[in-house]
Amino acid sequence: MTLGSTPIDQILIPTKCRDEFPPFLRAMQHIYMDKELNERIYSLLESVICTKKRTGRPGMDLWSIFVLAGARLCLNADYDRLHYHANSDSLLRQMLGVHDGMVRGRDFDRQTIIDNVSLLDDDALRKINDLIVEAGHKIVKKKEPEALRIKVDSFVTEANVHFPTDYNLLWDSGRKSLDIMKHLLKSNSVCHEGWRKIEHLRRTLKRQMLELSRAMADKSKNRLVRLLKAVMEYLHTARQLSDKLHKLRISDRLSMTDFALLEQLEYFRKMLDKHIDLVDRRLLKGEKIPHHEKIFSIFEPWVEWICKGKAHKPVELGKRTLIATDQWHFVIDWWVADHQQDNQLLLPALDRITLRHQVSCCSGDKGFFSKGDIEVMETFDIKAIIPKKGKRSLSDLQRENDPEFIKAKRKHSAIESNINELEHRGLDRCPDKGIKAFHRYVGLAVIAYNLRRIGKILLEQDRKASAPTARKRAA
């Protein structure tokens, strides 16, 4: 606590505000006031974040890191907006333990927030989420032996990439190679011979890419002639650039920055050669490129092309994300799939859940159906509420017409509202770069969702507790 700051347990959270932020702040206040839960979360943060001191990192303490990491996903904000709120939102600053009255407390730097929040990892976030769900179950007064009724579903969390075609990925590879070459030429790390017209080469490559794009969309009679001409000119310029990069002469004295740039240049040169080959094979030779040879982003090569057969989004670029919720709508487990289908994700998710909770039934849609999985679930006394895909046998019809099956199947649709809420917490599109940051982003979104769920319950309890007092005052 700083001089003049309000104690966190005495912060007045508005109970009649419909904004998304007060429930999150109320949940953080509850965590701070619950000493046992507070210490358990602190110990997890210490094991991941702290290097020397047990208080946190340079510039931020553990509590500030935890609050700001959750606030970013609760608001579905980027770091610029989070930086603004951390220095200007009075309620958030009170929750951070910073006074904002006559004597202004400390301010948070944008880069300090980024460096500290990005230290959290997926394993720590899973353990923290388990503690938050446990606290949520206590608030809703879950009976100790009561088993969970699990609902599972998957959706696509999109990556922050543009729509890929082989010719615009070729342009991406070429422009990044030329950008890195400009830095290397400026530092005299490579020989300047042959690179005098580097700006002209970049402009030519971009112009030819745009001409090819227009030729692809052309519907006139001479479309094929125009297309072949545009492809041949584009590939000729790209091969010229590739030859220059292959013949590059490097200086004997290089700094660490130059080594890093050369490593990036090598990667983008390989991407350039790969997409020259793909454009040549597809547009000139008429080949159909196999799916496993394609890359959908040179910056995020882990991105998948996912077709779920839905009308509003026929194609999504990102990762399939599985979530499992209980009867109180807490997300108790999540998983970012790696080239996996829904029916490959169900049993591993139940293995993770049953280590911590007792499960009575599990519901899912047709995509999760597998006869072997259902037999395994019934072996462990878990009722499978999963309709069969395709033609049903007599035993399948008897199973699906059971009153308990029908009742649980109707309740399963509630997970769609949970997914919609998660997308409002940031899981519609991940702006962070790299697969590790993608996993962290999904974990933080789930934690922000569960915290807001707890906060809404607590605010409702606060409103009910204050109602008799208000009536007495009015009388």
C-alpha positions as CSV (number, residue, x, y, z in Angstrom):
1,M,0.0,0.0,0.0
2,T,1.2,3.5,-0.8
3,L,0.6,6.6,1.3
4,G,-3.0,7.7,1.1
5,S,-4.2,4.7,-0.9
6,T,-7.6,3.0,-0.2
7,P,-7.4,-0.4,1.4
8,I,-8.5,-2.9,-1.2
9,D,-11.1,-4.5,1.0
10,Q,-12.8,-1.1,1.5
11,I,-13.0,-0.2,-2.3
12,L,-16.7,0.6,-3.2
13,I,-17.5,-1.4,-6.4
14,P,-20.7,0.0,-8.2
15,T,-23.4,-2.7,-7.9
16,K,-25.9,-1.2,-10.4
17,C,-23.5,-0.7,-13.3
18,R,-24.0,-2.9,-16.4
19,D,-20.4,-2.5,-17.7
20,E,-18.2,-5.6,-18.0
21,F,-15.5,-4.3,-15.7
22,P,-17.1,-3.9,-12.2
23,P,-17.8,-7.7,-11.9
24,F,-14.1,-8.4,-12.6
25,L,-13.0,-5.8,-10.0
26,R,-15.4,-7.4,-7.4
27,A,-13.9,-10.8,-8.0
28,M,-10.4,-9.5,-7.6
29,Q,-11.5,-7.9,-4.3
30,H,-12.8,-11.2,-3.2
31,I,-9.6,-13.0,-4.0
32,Y,-7.6,-10.3,-2.1
33,M,-9.8,-10.7,0.9
34,D,-9.7,-14.5,1.0
35,K,-6.3,-15.0,2.6
36,E,-6.0,-18.7,1.9
37,L,-6.8,-18.3,-1.8
38,N,-4.6,-15.2,-2.0
39,E,-1.6,-17.1,-0.6
40,R,-2.1,-20.0,-3.0
41,I,-2.3,-17.8,-6.0
42,Y,0.8,-15.8,-4.8
43,S,2.8,-19.0,-4.4
44,L,2.0,-20.0,-8.0
45,L,2.9,-16.5,-9.3
46,E,6.2,-16.5,-7.4
47,S,7.2,-19.9,-8.9
48,V,6.7,-18.5,-12.4
49,I,7.5,-14.8,-12.3
50,C,10.0,-14.1,-9.4
51,T,13.7,-14.4,-10.1
52,K,15.3,-13.0,-6.9
53,K,12.8,-11.1,-4.8
54,R,9.5,-12.7,-3.6
55,T,7.6,-9.4,-4.3
56,G,7.6,-9.5,-8.1
57,R,9.6,-8.1,-10.9
58,P,11.3,-4.7,-11.6
59,G,8.6,-2.1,-11.9
60,M,5.6,-4.2,-10.8
61,D,4.6,-6.4,-7.8
62,L,2.8,-9.8,-8.1
63,W,-0.6,-8.4,-7.4
64,S,-0.3,-5.7,-10.1
65,I,0.8,-8.3,-12.7
66,F,-2.2,-10.6,-11.8
67,V,-4.7,-7.7,-11.9
68,L,-3.5,-6.2,-15.2
69,A,-3.2,-9.6,-16.9
70,G,-6.9,-10.3,-16.1
71,A,-8.0,-6.8,-16.8
72,R,-6.6,-6.8,-20.4
73,L,-8.7,-9.9,-21.3
74,C,-11.8,-8.8,-19.4
75,L,-11.8,-5.6,-21.5
76,N,-10.7,-7.4,-24.6
77,A,-8.1,-4.6,-24.9
78,D,-4.7,-4.3,-26.5
79,Y,-1.7,-3.1,-24.4
80,D,-2.3,0.5,-25.4
81,R,-5.8,0.6,-23.9
82,L,-4.6,-1.4,-20.8
83,H,-1.8,1.2,-20.3
84,Y,-4.4,4.0,-20.4
85,H,-6.6,2.2,-17.9
86,A,-3.7,1.4,-15.5
87,N,-2.9,5.1,-15.3
88,S,-6.3,6.7,-15.6
89,D,-9.1,4.4,-14.3
90,S,-9.5,5.4,-10.6
91,L,-11.2,2.1,-9.6
92,L,-8.5,0.0,-11.3
93,R,-5.7,2.1,-9.7
94,Q,-7.3,1.6,-6.3
95,M,-7.4,-2.2,-6.9
96,L,-3.7,-2.0,-7.8
97,G,-3.0,-0.3,-4.4
98,V,-2.1,3.0,-6.0
99,H,-3.5,6.3,-4.6
100,D,-5.1,8.6,-7.1
101,G,-6.1,11.6,-5.0
102,M,-4.3,14.7,-4.0
103,V,-0.9,12.9,-4.1
104,R,-0.8,11.0,-7.4
105,G,0.7,7.5,-7.1
106,R,3.1,5.9,-9.4
107,D,2.4,5.4,-13.2
108,F,2.9,2.2,-15.1
109,D,5.0,2.2,-18.3
110,R,3.6,0.4,-21.3
111,Q,6.7,-1.8,-21.9
112,T,6.8,-2.7,-18.2
113,I,3.3,-4.0,-18.4
114,I,4.0,-6.0,-21.6
115,D,7.3,-7.5,-20.2
116,N,5.7,-8.6,-16.9
117,V,2.3,-9.9,-18.1
118,S,4.0,-12.0,-20.8
119,L,6.0,-13.9,-18.1
120,L,2.9,-16.1,-17.2
121,D,2.8,-19.5,-18.8
122,D,0.1,-22.0,-19.7
123,D,0.8,-24.5,-16.8
124,A,0.6,-21.7,-14.1
125,L,-2.6,-20.3,-15.7
126,R,-4.2,-23.8,-15.5
127,K,-3.4,-24.1,-11.8
128,I,-4.6,-20.6,-11.1
129,N,-7.8,-21.3,-12.9
130,D,-8.4,-24.4,-10.8
131,L,-8.1,-22.3,-7.7
132,I,-10.5,-19.7,-9.1
133,V,-13.1,-22.4,-10.1
134,E,-12.8,-23.9,-6.6
135,A,-13.5,-20.4,-5.1
136,G,-16.5,-20.1,-7.5
137,H,-17.9,-23.4,-6.4
138,K,-17.8,-22.3,-2.7
139,I,-19.7,-19.1,-3.6
140,V,-22.5,-21.0,-5.4
141,K,-22.5,-23.4,-2.4
142,K,-21.6,-26.5,-4.2
143,K,-22.1,-29.6,-2.0
144,E,-18.8,-31.4,-1.4
145,P,-19.8,-34.8,-2.9
146,E,-21.8,-33.3,-5.8
147,A,-20.5,-34.4,-9.2
148,L,-20.1,-32.1,-12.2
149,R,-22.2,-32.3,-15.3
150,I,-19.8,-31.4,-18.0
151,K,-20.5,-29.7,-21.4
152,V,-17.8,-29.7,-24.0
153,D,-17.6,-27.9,-27.3
154,S,-15.0,-26.4,-29.6
155,F,-14.6,-23.1,-31.6
156,V,-11.9,-21.4,-33.6
157,T,-9.7,-18.7,-32.0
158,E,-8.5,-16.8,-35.0
159,A,-4.9,-15.6,-35.4
160,N,-4.0,-12.1,-36.4
161,V,-3.1,-12.9,-40.0
162,H,-4.4,-11.7,-43.4
163,F,-6.1,-14.1,-45.8
164,P,-3.4,-16.1,-47.5
165,T,-2.7,-16.7,-51.2
166,D,0.6,-18.1,-52.5
167,Y,1.3,-14.9,-54.4
168,N,0.7,-12.5,-51.5
169,L,2.8,-14.8,-49.2
170,L,5.5,-14.5,-51.9
171,W,5.2,-10.7,-51.6
172,D,5.4,-10.9,-47.8
173,S,8.6,-13.0,-48.0
174,G,10.2,-10.6,-50.6
175,R,9.4,-7.4,-48.7
176,K,10.6,-8.7,-45.4
177,S,13.9,-9.9,-47.0
178,L,14.3,-6.4,-48.5
179,D,13.5,-4.7,-45.2
180,I,16.2,-6.7,-43.4
181,M,18.7,-6.1,-46.3
182,K,18.2,-2.3,-45.8
183,H,19.3,-2.6,-42.1
184,L,22.3,-4.8,-43.0
185,L,23.4,-2.4,-45.8
186,K,23.1,0.5,-43.4
187,S,25.4,-1.2,-40.8
188,N,27.9,-2.3,-43.6
189,S,27.4,-6.0,-42.6
190,V,27.1,-7.1,-46.2
191,C,28.6,-6.1,-49.5
192,H,26.8,-3.2,-51.2
193,E,27.5,-4.5,-54.7
194,G,24.2,-5.1,-56.7
195,W,21.9,-3.5,-54.1
196,R,21.9,0.1,-55.4
197,K,18.3,-0.3,-56.7
198,I,16.8,-2.0,-53.6
199,E,13.9,0.5,-53.4
200,H,13.1,0.1,-57.1
201,L,13.1,-3.7,-56.7
202,R,10.6,-3.5,-53.8
203,R,8.3,-1.2,-55.8
204,T,8.5,-3.5,-58.8
205,L,7.7,-6.6,-56.8
206,K,4.7,-4.9,-55.1
207,R,3.3,-3.6,-58.4
208,Q,3.6,-7.0,-60.1
209,M,1.9,-8.7,-57.2
210,L,-1.1,-6.2,-57.5
211,E,-1.2,-6.8,-61.3
212,L,-1.3,-10.6,-60.7
213,S,-4.1,-10.1,-58.1
214,R,-6.2,-8.0,-60.5
215,A,-5.5,-10.6,-63.3
216,M,-6.8,-13.4,-61.0
217,A,-10.1,-11.5,-60.5
218,D,-10.4,-10.6,-64.2
219,K,-13.4,-12.1,-66.0
220,S,-12.7,-10.9,-69.6
221,K,-12.0,-13.0,-72.6
222,N,-8.2,-12.5,-72.6
223,R,-8.0,-13.3,-68.9
224,L,-5.6,-16.3,-69.5
225,V,-3.1,-14.3,-71.6
226,R,-3.1,-11.4,-69.0
227,L,-2.7,-13.9,-66.1
228,L,0.2,-15.8,-67.7
229,K,2.0,-12.5,-68.5
230,A,1.5,-11.2,-64.9
231,V,2.7,-14.5,-63.4
232,M,5.9,-14.7,-65.5
233,E,6.9,-11.1,-64.8
234,Y,6.2,-11.6,-61.1
235,L,8.2,-14.8,-60.9
236,H,11.1,-13.3,-62.9
237,T,11.5,-10.4,-60.4
238,A,11.1,-12.8,-57.4
239,R,13.8,-15.1,-58.8
240,Q,16.1,-12.1,-59.4
241,L,15.8,-11.2,-55.7
242,S,16.3,-14.9,-54.7
243,D,19.5,-15.1,-56.7
244,K,20.8,-11.9,-55.1
245,L,20.1,-13.3,-51.6
246,H,21.9,-16.6,-52.5
247,K,25.0,-14.7,-53.7
248,L,25.1,-12.4,-50.7
249,R,28.6,-11.6,-49.4
250,I,28.8,-11.1,-45.6
251,S,31.3,-9.0,-43.7
252,D,33.8,-10.7,-41.3
253,R,32.9,-8.5,-38.4
254,L,29.3,-8.8,-37.2
255,S,27.5,-7.7,-34.1
256,M,24.9,-9.7,-32.2
257,T,22.2,-7.7,-33.9
258,D,23.6,-8.5,-37.3
259,F,23.6,-12.3,-36.5
260,A,19.9,-12.1,-35.5
261,L,19.1,-10.2,-38.7
262,L,20.9,-12.7,-40.9
263,E,19.1,-15.6,-39.2
264,Q,15.7,-13.9,-40.0
265,L,16.9,-13.2,-43.5
266,E,17.7,-16.9,-44.0
267,Y,14.2,-17.8,-42.9
268,F,12.5,-15.3,-45.2
269,R,14.8,-16.4,-48.1
270,K,13.6,-20.0,-47.7
271,M,10.0,-18.8,-47.6
272,L,10.6,-16.8,-50.8
273,D,12.0,-19.9,-52.6
274,K,9.1,-22.0,-51.3
275,H,6.4,-19.7,-52.6
276,I,8.2,-19.1,-55.9
277,D,7.9,-22.9,-56.4
278,L,4.3,-22.9,-55.3
279,V,3.2,-20.1,-57.6
280,D,5.1,-21.7,-60.5
281,R,3.5,-25.1,-60.0
282,R,-0.1,-23.8,-59.4
283,L,-0.4,-21.0,-62.0
284,L,2.0,-22.0,-64.7
285,K,2.0,-25.9,-64.5
286,G,-1.6,-26.2,-63.4
287,E,-0.8,-28.5,-60.4
288,K,-3.1,-28.9,-57.4
289,I,-0.9,-28.2,-54.3
290,P,-1.3,-30.8,-51.5
291,H,-2.6,-29.3,-48.3
292,H,0.4,-30.4,-46.2
293,E,2.8,-28.3,-48.4
294,K,0.9,-25.0,-47.8
295,I,1.8,-22.4,-45.2
296,F,-1.0,-19.9,-44.3
297,S,1.3,-17.2,-42.8
298,I,5.0,-16.7,-43.0
299,F,4.9,-14.9,-39.7
300,E,2.7,-17.4,-37.8
301,P,3.5,-20.8,-39.5
302,W,1.5,-22.7,-36.9
303,V,-1.8,-21.3,-38.2
304,E,-4.3,-23.8,-39.5
305,W,-6.9,-23.5,-42.2
306,I,-10.2,-24.6,-40.5
307,C,-13.5,-25.2,-42.4
308,K,-16.4,-25.9,-40.0
309,G,-19.1,-25.8,-42.6
310,K,-20.8,-22.7,-41.2
311,A,-22.3,-20.0,-43.5
312,H,-21.1,-16.8,-41.7
313,K,-17.5,-17.9,-41.6
314,P,-16.7,-20.6,-44.2
315,V,-13.0,-20.4,-43.5
316,E,-11.2,-19.5,-40.2
317,L,-7.4,-19.1,-39.8
318,G,-6.2,-20.0,-36.3
319,K,-6.5,-22.9,-33.8
320,R,-9.4,-25.0,-32.7
321,T,-10.0,-24.4,-29.0
322,L,-11.9,-26.9,-26.8
323,I,-13.6,-25.8,-23.6
324,A,-15.4,-27.7,-20.9
325,T,-18.0,-26.0,-18.6
326,D,-19.9,-27.3,-15.6
327,Q,-23.5,-26.7,-14.5
328,W,-22.6,-23.3,-12.9
329,H,-21.1,-22.2,-16.2
330,F,-17.5,-22.1,-15.0
331,V,-14.9,-23.1,-17.6
332,I,-13.0,-25.9,-15.8
333,D,-10.8,-27.0,-18.7
334,W,-9.6,-25.8,-22.1
335,W,-7.2,-27.1,-24.8
336,V,-5.7,-25.6,-27.9
337,A,-5.8,-28.4,-30.5
338,D,-2.9,-29.0,-32.9
339,H,-4.3,-30.5,-36.1
340,Q,-6.9,-32.5,-34.0
341,Q,-10.6,-33.1,-34.6
342,D,-13.3,-32.9,-31.9
343,N,-13.5,-36.7,-31.3
344,Q,-9.8,-36.8,-30.6
345,L,-10.1,-34.2,-27.8
346,L,-12.8,-35.6,-25.6
347,L,-11.1,-38.4,-23.6
348,P,-7.9,-36.4,-22.9
349,A,-10.1,-33.5,-21.6
350,L,-12.0,-35.9,-19.3
351,D,-8.7,-37.4,-18.1
352,R,-7.6,-33.9,-17.0
353,I,-10.9,-33.1,-15.4
354,T,-11.4,-36.4,-13.5
355,L,-8.0,-35.9,-11.8
356,R,-9.5,-32.9,-9.9
357,H,-13.3,-33.4,-10.0
358,Q,-15.9,-36.1,-9.9
359,V,-17.9,-36.2,-13.1
360,S,-21.4,-37.7,-13.5
361,C,-22.1,-36.9,-17.2
362,C,-20.6,-35.3,-20.2
363,S,-22.5,-33.8,-23.1
364,G,-21.3,-32.8,-26.6
365,D,-22.5,-32.4,-30.2
366,K,-22.2,-35.0,-33.0
367,G,-18.6,-34.1,-33.8
368,F,-17.5,-35.6,-30.5
369,F,-19.2,-39.0,-31.1
370,S,-17.0,-42.1,-31.1
371,K,-18.3,-45.5,-30.1
372,G,-15.1,-46.4,-28.4
373,D,-15.0,-43.2,-26.4
374,I,-18.6,-43.7,-25.2
375,E,-17.8,-47.3,-24.0
376,V,-14.7,-46.0,-22.1
377,M,-16.8,-43.2,-20.4
378,E,-19.5,-45.7,-19.4
379,T,-16.8,-47.9,-17.9
380,F,-15.9,-45.0,-15.6
381,D,-19.6,-44.4,-14.7
382,I,-19.8,-41.2,-16.8
383,K,-23.0,-40.9,-18.8
384,A,-22.3,-39.8,-22.4
385,I,-24.8,-37.3,-23.8
386,I,-23.5,-37.3,-27.3
387,P,-25.8,-38.0,-30.3
388,K,-24.6,-40.3,-33.0
389,K,-23.5,-38.9,-36.3
390,G,-25.2,-40.7,-39.3
391,K,-27.7,-43.5,-39.3
392,R,-28.8,-44.7,-35.9
393,S,-29.3,-48.3,-34.9
394,L,-32.1,-49.5,-32.6
395,S,-29.8,-49.4,-29.5
396,D,-28.7,-45.8,-30.5
397,L,-32.4,-44.7,-30.7
398,Q,-33.1,-46.2,-27.3
399,R,-30.1,-44.4,-25.8
400,E,-31.1,-41.0,-27.4
401,N,-34.8,-41.3,-26.5
402,D,-34.0,-41.8,-22.8
403,P,-35.6,-38.9,-20.8
404,E,-32.3,-38.2,-19.0
405,F,-30.5,-38.0,-22.3
406,I,-33.1,-35.6,-23.8
407,K,-33.0,-33.4,-20.7
408,A,-29.2,-33.2,-20.6
409,K,-29.1,-32.6,-24.4
410,R,-31.4,-29.6,-24.1
411,K,-29.2,-28.1,-21.4
412,H,-26.1,-28.6,-23.6
413,S,-27.0,-25.5,-25.7
414,A,-26.0,-23.3,-22.8
415,I,-22.4,-23.8,-23.8
416,E,-23.0,-21.6,-26.9
417,S,-23.6,-18.6,-24.6
418,N,-20.4,-19.5,-22.7
419,I,-18.5,-19.5,-26.0
420,N,-20.0,-16.1,-27.0
421,E,-18.9,-14.7,-23.6
422,L,-15.4,-16.0,-24.1
423,E,-15.3,-14.4,-27.5
424,H,-16.2,-11.1,-25.8
425,R,-13.3,-11.8,-23.4
426,G,-10.9,-11.8,-26.4
427,L,-11.1,-15.3,-27.9
428,D,-12.5,-14.1,-31.2
429,R,-9.0,-13.1,-32.4
430,C,-5.6,-13.3,-30.7
431,P,-3.4,-10.3,-31.4
432,D,-0.3,-11.7,-29.7
433,K,2.5,-13.2,-31.8
434,G,3.8,-16.8,-31.5
435,I,2.2,-20.1,-30.4
436,K,3.4,-19.7,-26.8
437,A,1.7,-16.3,-26.6
438,F,-1.4,-17.8,-28.2
439,H,-1.6,-20.5,-25.5
440,R,-1.1,-17.8,-22.8
441,Y,-3.8,-15.6,-24.3
442,V,-6.4,-18.4,-24.3
443,G,-5.6,-19.2,-20.7
444,L,-5.9,-15.6,-19.6
445,A,-9.2,-15.2,-21.4
446,V,-10.6,-18.3,-19.6
447,I,-9.4,-16.8,-16.2
448,A,-11.0,-13.4,-17.0
449,Y,-14.2,-15.2,-17.9
450,N,-14.3,-17.1,-14.6
451,L,-13.4,-14.1,-12.6
452,R,-16.2,-12.1,-14.2
453,R,-18.6,-14.9,-13.6
454,I,-17.7,-14.9,-9.9
455,G,-18.0,-11.1,-9.8
456,K,-21.5,-11.1,-11.2
457,I,-22.6,-13.6,-8.5
458,L,-21.0,-11.5,-5.7
459,L,-22.5,-8.3,-7.0
460,E,-25.9,-9.9,-7.0
461,Q,-25.4,-11.0,-3.4
462,D,-24.3,-7.4,-2.5
463,R,-27.5,-6.0,-4.1
464,K,-29.7,-8.4,-2.2
465,A,-27.9,-7.6,1.1
466,S,-28.2,-3.8,0.6
467,A,-31.9,-4.0,-0.4
468,P,-33.4,-4.2,3.2
469,T,-31.1,-1.4,4.3
470,A,-32.3,0.8,1.5
471,R,-36.0,0.1,2.3
472,K,-35.4,1.0,6.0
473,R,-33.8,4.3,5.0
474,A,-36.7,5.1,2.7
475,A,-39.2,4.3,5.5
